[in-house]
């Protein structure tokens, strides 16, 4: 089949948009930052052991040129389309054509991968997306900036409002690590020799100035299964979600400020966080065994994901200082201006050590509250989950003022702490949210005896106003659910929230 016949119709449509866009651009316009595709080696060998999952890594990379490649992706509301804007240089931007960005996971159909076997038969033929925020990008030579300001991975939260994608000047990101949608399990391929060709699709070549000679790469791939009992070729791809990876990096050793002993508490009027709960999502009915209980009885639970995020402009920073001989800490909230300078503090409740299996760390009390409400807004079921180890797990809007693109490498980081801790710090950086999955007994809603009908999952941020915020009028979210079915076989229908079906 010819390459022409493999072009997806949406690629043709995008190409038409780019032709018209570039035709109307003045010849003297500032060129866009350059990207190119490069293979680390002309051939790779991938070894595996029986039953082992190994991902296909061709050693191909997208490299940024002499300028950072930076894209801001945003939607004004959940009713509005996603708009991608390229930062060409300071003070100069351009809006990218509609269709290139459909969600927050990266550019759609940026690459095309073809793999043929030794007999010349095509075994893989597909388009792939591209997330500039790849896992572990690296600089390609010693004379380029030593660090990158951009986040790792592209956000996948269904209620993300804004994100920043970027590749530092002279840095490279492995195409196999540039989006979960690009991963190919080698189990799909038999042992043998293959030819893999990866190329940047034509619309992106023209838009981002990818030289024709550096828009494709061909790599010989040898796949073989070993049976000698040793450790296989471990894939470098992390086996955690974006949220889990960021959370584990965030919850590092603490750097709390000293306990205030003199002076008066000071809460600045301007530099306070703005906590906002997202609507619940990933809502399902589960049985007792899925909720961590015995696999007997008719009990059924309504499970869901919940997230409270900080719209800024100041990070939420809570330091805890232990009361000697107890499982309690006195909590203090600290306030920082946009330059990172501490400008105030105030006492703000307590933290408690959770001794239950699976927790065994310090929780800030009264961070959020979850309830299942009837159609008339009366409480039907209340979750027992009210204490949290606060941490930035999901980038919700990294385009807001004061957003920290990489919170998990700063000194304002979260530590859940151990039983021996005398002080900890828990934070929620501007632009980030903290996701909790409500599957455990007491956290999910027991709906065994709840009548069928229309209900709302209510999430309240900072319910007792222990934390100081700049705005408390947006601290409640509601998600409509419709319960049905029969006892022991309950069902849930979840209408879309605005235009988001999650």
Secondary structure, 3 states (H helix, E strand, C coil): CCHHHHCCHHHHHHHHHHHHHHHCCCCCCCCCCCEEEEECCCEEEEEEECCCCCECCCCEEEEECCCCEEEEEECCCCCCCCEEEEEEECCEEEECCCCCCCCCCCEEEEEEEEEEECCCCEEEEEEEEECCCCCCCEECCCCCCCCCCCCCCCCCCCCCCEEEEEECCCEEEEHHHCCHHHCCEHHHCCCEEEEEEEEECHHHHHHCCCCHHHCEEEEEEEEEEECCCCCCCCCCCCCCCHHHHHHHHHECCCCCCCCCCCCCCECCCCCCECEEECCCEEEEEEECCCCCCCCCCCCEEEEEEEEEEECCCCCEEEEEEECCCCCEEEEEEEEECCCCCEEEEEEEEEEEEECCCCCCEEEEECCEEEEEEECCCCEEEECCCCEECCCCCEECECCCCCCCCCHHHCCCCECCCCCCCCEEEEEECCCEEEEEEECCCCCCEECCCCCCEEEEEEEEECCCCCCCECCCCCCEEEEEEEEEEECCEEEEECCCECCECC
